[in-house]
């Protein structure tokens, strides 16, 4: 779905990605790569497909658009180093023409040398074209905040008393919050205010509901 916001053109994708058309920039939040491996190493069984699916989906969106750079809105890697980081490093090395930018999140606690070896540009925030990109919601005077961290979802009412919780893109008066891209992340139900714009992801569609 193409969405024009503050004189900029964006595509909101069903894989929970945002493509900034005017900047040829793909924006992805909260992959939490390595989370499944982290739990497995701790003796907690989780589906092995979670990490693999993340890469399949990321390949799909990178190849779908004309991408000059990718901005990760934090929580790229879930926690301490594990073998999954080497897989990610090898993965992005296949895209030498793309600039990869990481806005640090609360889970991005790897040693700086790991990010350097992966050739990631690492920063705490990014200001561009009137937008203020961060991981957690923040306020910066006269700038519109685009962030992640909250893993937003909304409850939709179905027939009878049935309800369905769907991940969503949230655009409020002060900020936009992206859904978590990662397969193994969970979600937090939000309560939109009047005037907020909500786009839910339902299977292979992005649907505006307010």
C-alpha positions as CSV (number, residue, x, y, z in Angstrom):
1,X,0.0,0.0,0.0
2,X,1.4,3.4,-1.0
3,X,1.0,6.0,1.7
4,X,1.8,9.7,1.3
5,X,2.8,11.3,4.6
6,X,4.3,14.7,5.1
7,X,5.0,15.1,1.4
8,X,7.0,11.8,1.3
9,X,5.9,8.6,-0.4
10,X,6.1,5.3,1.5
11,X,5.0,1.8,0.8
12,X,3.7,-0.2,3.7
13,X,4.4,-3.8,3.1
14,X,2.6,-7.0,4.3
15,X,5.9,-8.3,5.6
16,X,5.9,-5.4,8.1
17,X,8.4,-3.4,6.2
18,X,8.3,0.3,5.1
19,X,9.9,1.4,1.9
20,X,10.7,5.1,1.7
21,X,10.2,5.6,-2.1
22,X,11.8,9.0,-2.4
23,X,15.0,7.9,-0.6
24,X,15.2,4.3,-1.9
25,X,15.3,3.3,1.7
26,X,13.9,0.1,3.3
27,X,13.0,0.5,7.0
28,X,12.7,-2.5,9.2
29,X,12.2,-2.7,13.0
30,X,12.8,-5.3,15.7
31,X,14.1,-8.4,13.9
32,X,15.4,-9.9,17.1
33,X,17.8,-12.1,15.2
34,X,19.4,-14.8,17.3
35,X,16.5,-14.9,19.8
36,X,15.5,-18.4,18.9
37,X,19.1,-19.5,19.2
38,X,19.5,-17.7,22.5
39,X,16.5,-19.6,23.9
40,X,17.7,-22.9,22.5
41,X,21.1,-22.3,24.1
42,X,19.3,-21.7,27.4
43,X,17.5,-25.1,27.1
44,X,14.2,-23.7,25.9
45,X,12.9,-25.4,22.8
46,X,11.6,-23.0,20.1
47,X,10.9,-23.6,16.4
48,X,14.1,-23.7,14.3
49,X,12.2,-22.2,11.4
50,X,12.0,-18.8,13.1
51,X,15.5,-17.6,12.1
52,X,15.3,-19.0,8.6
53,X,12.0,-17.4,7.9
54,X,13.4,-14.0,8.9
55,X,16.0,-14.3,6.2
56,X,13.6,-15.5,3.5
57,X,11.3,-12.6,4.3
58,X,14.1,-10.1,4.4
59,X,15.4,-11.3,1.0
60,X,12.0,-10.9,-0.4
61,X,11.6,-7.3,0.6
62,X,15.2,-6.3,-0.3
63,X,14.8,-7.8,-3.8
64,X,11.3,-6.4,-4.1
65,X,12.3,-2.7,-4.1
66,X,15.1,-0.6,-5.5
67,X,17.1,-0.3,-2.3
68,X,20.1,1.9,-1.7
69,X,20.1,1.5,2.0
70,X,18.4,-0.4,4.8
71,X,17.6,1.2,8.2
72,X,17.1,-1.1,11.1
73,X,15.1,0.6,13.9
74,X,16.8,-1.2,16.7
75,X,16.7,-4.7,18.3
76,X,18.4,-6.1,15.2
77,X,20.0,-8.9,17.4
78,X,18.3,-10.1,20.5
79,X,21.0,-10.3,23.1
80,X,24.5,-11.6,23.6
81,X,26.6,-13.0,20.8
82,X,25.7,-16.4,19.3
83,X,26.4,-18.2,16.0
84,X,23.4,-16.5,14.4
85,X,25.4,-13.2,14.2
86,X,27.8,-14.9,11.8
87,X,24.9,-15.9,9.6
88,X,23.6,-12.4,9.5
89,X,27.1,-11.0,8.7
90,X,27.5,-13.4,5.8
91,X,23.9,-12.5,4.6
92,X,24.4,-8.7,4.3
93,X,27.8,-9.3,2.7
94,X,25.9,-10.5,-0.4
95,X,24.5,-7.0,-0.8
96,X,27.6,-4.9,-1.2
97,X,25.8,-2.0,-3.0
98,X,23.5,-1.5,0.0
99,X,24.3,0.7,3.0
100,X,23.1,-1.0,6.2
101,X,22.3,1.3,9.1
102,X,21.5,0.2,12.7
103,X,19.8,2.5,15.1
104,X,20.7,0.9,18.4
105,X,17.9,-0.6,20.5
106,X,17.8,-1.9,24.1
107,X,18.7,-5.4,22.9
108,X,21.6,-4.4,20.7
109,X,24.3,-5.2,23.2
110,X,27.0,-6.8,21.1
111,X,30.6,-5.6,21.2
112,X,31.1,-2.6,18.8
113,X,33.7,-4.7,16.9
114,X,30.9,-7.1,15.8
115,X,29.0,-4.3,14.1
116,X,32.2,-3.0,12.6
117,X,33.1,-6.4,11.1
118,X,29.6,-6.5,9.6
119,X,30.1,-3.1,8.0
120,X,27.1,-1.7,9.7
121,X,26.7,2.1,10.3
122,X,25.7,2.3,13.9
123,X,24.0,5.3,15.6
124,X,21.6,6.1,18.4
125,X,19.3,8.1,16.2
126,X,19.0,9.6,12.7
127,X,17.5,12.9,11.5
128,X,16.5,13.3,7.9
129,X,13.8,15.3,6.0
130,X,11.9,16.3,9.1
131,X,11.9,12.8,10.5
132,X,13.6,11.6,13.7
133,X,14.4,7.9,13.6
134,X,14.9,6.1,16.9
135,X,14.3,2.7,18.5
136,X,12.1,3.7,21.4
137,X,9.5,6.4,21.2
138,X,11.2,9.8,21.7
139,X,10.2,13.5,21.3
140,X,12.3,16.0,19.4
141,X,10.9,19.5,18.8
142,X,9.6,20.1,15.3
143,X,10.5,16.6,14.1
144,X,8.2,13.6,13.5
145,X,9.4,10.5,15.3
146,X,9.5,7.1,13.5
147,X,10.3,4.3,15.8
148,X,9.8,0.6,16.8
149,X,10.2,-1.1,20.1
150,X,6.5,-1.4,21.0
151,X,5.6,-4.2,18.5
152,X,2.1,-2.6,18.0
153,X,-1.1,-4.6,17.3
154,X,-4.8,-3.8,17.5
155,X,-7.8,-5.9,18.3
156,X,-10.3,-6.3,15.5
157,X,-13.9,-7.5,16.2
158,X,-15.3,-10.3,14.1
159,X,-18.7,-12.0,14.0
160,X,-20.4,-12.4,17.4
161,X,-17.9,-12.1,20.2
162,X,-14.9,-13.1,18.3
163,X,-11.8,-10.9,18.2
164,X,-8.6,-11.0,16.3
165,X,-5.3,-9.3,17.2
166,X,-3.3,-8.1,14.2
167,X,0.1,-6.4,13.9
168,X,-0.2,-2.8,12.6
169,X,1.5,0.3,11.4
170,X,0.6,3.2,13.7
171,X,0.7,6.8,12.6
172,X,-0.1,9.3,15.4
173,X,0.2,13.0,15.7
174,X,3.7,12.9,17.0
175,X,5.2,9.6,15.8
176,X,4.8,6.5,13.7
177,X,5.5,3.1,15.3
178,X,6.4,0.1,13.0
179,X,5.4,-3.5,13.7
180,X,8.1,-6.0,14.6
181,X,9.6,-7.7,11.5
182,X,10.9,-10.7,13.4
183,X,9.1,-14.0,13.5
184,X,9.6,-14.7,17.2
185,X,8.8,-11.4,18.8
186,X,5.2,-11.1,20.1
187,X,3.1,-7.9,20.0
188,X,1.6,-5.3,22.3
189,X,-2.0,-4.2,21.9
190,X,-2.4,-0.5,21.5
191,X,-5.4,1.7,21.9
192,X,-5.4,4.4,19.1
193,X,-6.6,7.9,19.7
194,X,-9.1,9.7,17.6
195,X,-7.4,10.9,14.4
196,X,-4.6,8.2,14.5
197,X,-4.1,6.3,11.3
198,X,-3.9,2.5,11.7
199,X,-2.9,0.0,9.0
200,X,-3.2,-3.7,9.9
201,X,-1.4,-6.6,8.3
202,X,-3.8,-9.4,7.5
203,X,-2.0,-12.3,5.8
204,X,-0.8,-10.8,2.5
205,X,-2.6,-7.5,2.7
206,X,-2.2,-4.1,4.4
207,X,-5.5,-2.7,5.3
208,X,-6.3,0.8,6.6
209,X,-8.8,0.6,9.5
210,X,-8.8,4.2,10.8
